[in-house]
């Protein structure tokens, strides 16, 4: 019998640490987009809908890149994909400083940065976790996903202060330089694709040489349920908070630094509960926990409609932090459990694509509805209804592995 110690070599936790750092930097950089909405409105005269379209384009490109990156990581390993993604992200982040027209915003943030973000994101990390972990996979995924939340907590307040002190151009220029000169070397030095001697995926008894064909995934209802619920997750999380939470606060005369601090608190709570969700999911069951997370999110989005002062904004931040990134650990774990660890990147990459399409829809729809109605009330109410629907979808999922998913021969 294989022991837990043999399944999770000591270096596996170094891999977790590197992924925590890399995802944190990437997510925090992505989340900083909300800080640009008001400065761009003021400096360029762009309306909220046009700026939101920048984020919407970015989410679609991000999702498409995630799907490709997950597939490539299954085939060639996560280290090279992560490093390349971070280089592109750093270059794109620095390039924000040169934006003067709307089409440049679409190109730099919507395309260039989003390609980097998609490569250095959760599907690529899922491949590394699937290869290094078996018994404590949920816990490992939870810790790594917590890095995404921690990036918001650390980076957003720092970027808000940097924008206030030096302006948005200087702040984003130096953030991009830091990514390339500091984070990329750490990933290249410490991240390893898989445990020594496990190059053919035999550590947990599998004999898998390549990921499942994409067409085979589409034949299973559980794949579509995972993708559908994560699509709604994108609408009701990133589509709400990353693009519209800070502008919503500013609409009610809450200062940008205060709003960014609330976002930071959200991220801190997010970090804790995202990490816990992985450990709880290992014991409680992935589908049961996932459903309750979505149900809780629906309630918090109703509360957001009435969060119009600093106190209520911080209350929302704490409540939403509990049910935000917590969906990631059970969703990644289900992708691996149902379809096998050599297909983890492919499956979760496609599921993540649905998430980013949802985020794009939420980001753009929120801006358009705000322009039409003068507030976010309609958008937040619709998001709450969708989150409740996602809870129902999650509770219908099965945790039984797909027959034949572990039998794809090596080539």
N, C-alpha and C positions, 0 to 999 in steps of 0.2 A: 504493500500500500504506500502511495506517495504521501509524505508528510507535508504539513503546511510550510515547514521550513524549506523543504526541497522545492515546493511549488513557488514560493516567494523568496528568491535569493536576496541576501542583504542589500545588494546593489539596487534592487527594485525600488527601494525607498529613496535612493538618490535620483532615480529616474522620475519618481513622483515629484520630488523637489524641483527639478529642472522644469518639468511640465507646469507645475504650479506657478513658477516665475514667468515662464514664457507666455502662458495664457493670461496671466495677470496683466502683463504689459500690453499685450494685444487687445484685450477687452477694455482696459482703461483708456487706451488710445481711441478705440472705436466709440466709447461712451462720451468722450470729450466733444463729440460733434454738437451736442446740445448747447455747449457754451458758445458756439459760433452763430447761432440763429439770430440773436439780438444784435451782435456787432455787424453782421452782414445786412440785416434790415436797415440799420442806421447808416452804415457806410455806403452801401450800394443801392438802397431803396428797393431791394427784392422783397416780394411778398412771402408770407409764410408757406403758401402752397408751393411756390417755386423752389424755396429752400428745402422743403420737405421732400420734393422730388429728388434732390441730390442724395438724401439718405435712402430713398426708395430704390433708386438705381443701384446704390452701393449694396443694399441688402440682397438684391437679385444676383449681382455679380459675385458677392460674398458666398451666397448659397451655391451657385454653379461651381465656383472654385472649390468649396468644401466637398462637393460630390466627387469632383475629379481628384482632389488631393487625397481623399479617403481611399479611392481606388488605387492611386499611385502608391500610397503608403503601404497598402496591403501587398503590393508587388515588390517595391524596392526598399521599403523601410521608412519609418517616420523621421529619422534624423535629418536626412537631406531635404525632405519636404518642409520641415519646420524652419531650418536655417534659410532656405531660399525665400520662404514666405516672410520671414522677419526682415531680410534685406530689402525686399520690395516694399514692405510696410514702412520701414525707416525712410527710404527714399521718398515715398509718397507723402509721408507725414511732413517731411521737410519742405516738399513742394507746395504744400498748402500756403506757405508764407508768400508765394509769388502770385496767388490768385487775384485777378482783377475783373474777370468776367464770369458770368454764370456758366457758360460752357466749360470753362476751366475748372470750376467747382465740380461739375458733373464728371469731367475726365479724371481729375486728381483724386477726389474722395470717392466718387461713384465707381471708378474703374480701377485705377492704380492701387490705391490704399486697400480697396476691398479684395483685390486679388491676393495681396499679402496677408490680409486678415483671414481669408478663407483657407489659405495654406497652413497658417500657424494657428489652427483652431481645434475645436473638440474632436472632429473625426480623425484627424492625424494623431491627436493624443489618445483617442480610443484604441488605435492600433497598438501603440506602445503598452497601454495598460492591459489589453487583452493578451499580449504576448508575455508580459512579465508576471501577471497575477491570475490566480484561479480561485482559491478559497476566499480571499478577502478582496475580491474584485470590486464589489460595491463600495467598500470603504475607500479603496484607492481612487476610484472614479470620483467619489464625493470630495476627497481632498483636492484632487486636481481641478475639479469644477469650482471648488471654493477659491482657487487661484483666480479664476475669472472674476468672481465677485470682489476679491481682495484688490484687484487692479482698479476697480471703480473706487473703492474706499480710499486707496492711497493716491491714485493719480488725479482723480477729478478735483478734489480740493486744491491740490498743488497746481494743477493747470488753471483753475479759476483764479488763484492768487497770482500766477504768472501772467495771465491775461490782463489782470488789473494793474500789475506793476510795469509790464513791458510791452503789452499789446499782443494781439492774437498772432501776428506774423512771427515775432521773435519767439514766442512760447512754442509754437509748433515746429519752427526750424530746429531748435535745440532738442526737442523731444525726439525728432527723427534721427538726429545725429547720435543721441544717446542709445537708441535702439540698435543702430548699426555697429557702434564702437564698443558697446558693453554687453548687450544681451546676446547678439549673434555669436561672439566667441565663447560665451558660457555654454550655449547649446551645442556647439561643435565639439567642445571639450568634454562635456559630461554626459550628453544623451547617447545612449546605445540602443540599437534597434531591437535586440532580444538577448536573452540569457545565453552565455556561451554553451555550445553544444545543442542549441534548440533551433538551428537554422531551418529545420524542416517541420517545425510545429509538432514535435513528438512528446513534449514535456507532460501534457495532460492526456496522452494516449491517442491523440489525433494523428492522422497521416495526411495532412492537407498540404498541397503544394501551391494552390492558387485560389483566389476568392471565387465565390459563386457567380455564375453569369447573371447579369442584371435582369434579363428577361425572366429568369426563374424566380426572382424575388417577387415580381409582379403577380405571380399566381397565388400568393398567400394573403388571406384577409388580414392577418396580423400585421403584415408589412404596411398595408394601407391604413390600418387603425393607428399604428405608430406614427406614420407620416401625417395623418389627418389631425391627430391630437397635437403633434408638434407644430403643425401649421398654425393652429389656434394659439399655441404657446407663443409663437413669434408675434402674432397680432397683439396679444394681450400683455406682453412683457417688453421686449425691445421696441415694438411698434408704439407703445405708450410711453415708457419711461425714458429711453435713450433720446428720442427726438422731442418729446412734448412735455415732459415733467418740468424741466427748468423753465421753458417758456410759459407754461401754465402758472407756475409760481410768480414769474415776473409780471404776468397779466394782472395779478392781484397784489402788485406793489411789494412783493417779497424780493429782496436784493439777490443778485446772482450768486454772490459768495454764500449767502444763507441757503439758497436753493441747492447749490453744489454741496454744501455741508450736509444737508438733508439726504442728498443722493449718496454721500459718503457713508452716512449712518445706515442707509438702506443696504449699501454694499457690505458694511461690517456685519450686520445681522445676516445678510445673504451668505457671507463666507462661513459663518458658524453653522447655519442651518443647512447649507448645501453639503458641507462636510458630514453633518449628522445624518442627512437623508440617505447617504450611501450606506452607512452602518445600519440604520434602521431598516432600509430596504432589504439588506441581506437577511434580516430576521423576520420582518413582517410580510414581505412579499412585494415585488416591484409594482404590480398593477394596483393593488389596494392602496399603497402609499401614493402612487401617482394620481389616482382619482381624488383623494382627499386634498392633495396640494392644489389641484385645479379648482376644487370647490371653494377652498379658502381664498384663492386668488379672486374668484368672482365677487366675494364679499368685500374684499379690500378695494376693488375697483369701484364698487358702489360708493364706498366711503370717500374715495378720491374726488368724486363730484363735489363734495362739501368741504374739501381741504383747501381753504382759502386764506389761511393765516399761518405764521411760522409754526405754532404749536401743533395744529392739525396736520400740517405737512410732515412734521417729524413723527407724529403718530402713524401716519400712513407709511412713512419710510420704514419704520420698525415692522409694521404688520406685513407690508409687501415683501420686505426682505426675507421673511420666513417662507414665502411661497413663490419666490422668483426663480432663481437658478436651481432650486431644489428639484425641479423636474428633470434636470440633466442626468443625474446619477442613475435613477431608475430607467430612464429612456435608453441611455448608453448600455446599461447592464442587460436590458431586454434585447437590444440589438445583437449583443454577443451571445446571450443565452439561447435565443431562438434560431440564430443562423450560423453560429460557430465563430471562433475567435479569428480565423484566417479571413473571414469576410466582415469583420467588425468595422473596418474603415469604409468599405463599400456600402454596407447597410446604413450605418449612421451618417455617412456622407450624404446619401440620398434623403434620409429623414431630416437631416439638418438643412438640406436645400428647401424642403417644404417649410421649415421654420423660417428661413430667410425670406421666402416669398411672402409668408404671412407678415413678417416684420416690415417688408416693403409696402404691402397693402395697408398695414396699420399706420405706418409713418406717413404715407401720402394721404390716406383718407382722413387722418387726424388733422393735417394741415388744411385740406380742402373744406372739411366740415367746420373748422375754426373760421376760415374766411367767410363761409356762407352764413354761419349762425352767430359769430362773434364770441364763441366760447367753446370749450371742450366737452360740455355736458353730454351732448348726443353721442359723441365718440366714446366717452368713458362708459356710458350706459350700454352701448352695443358691445363693447369689449367684455363687460361683465356677463352678458348673456352668452357670448361665445365661450368664455371660460367655464361656465356651468355645463355647456354642451361637451366640452373636452373632458370634464369629469366623468360624464356618462360613457364616452368612448373608452376611456382608460379602464373603467370597471368591466368592460366587455372583453378586454384582451385576455388571451391565454398565455401562460408561462411555459407551455409544453414545447420543447425543441422541435423544429421542423424536421420531419423524417427525411433523411438523405442529405441534410445540410452539412454534415461532416464527412461526406464521402466523395468530394470532388478530387479527382486524381491529380497528382503532380504532372507537370509537363516539362 
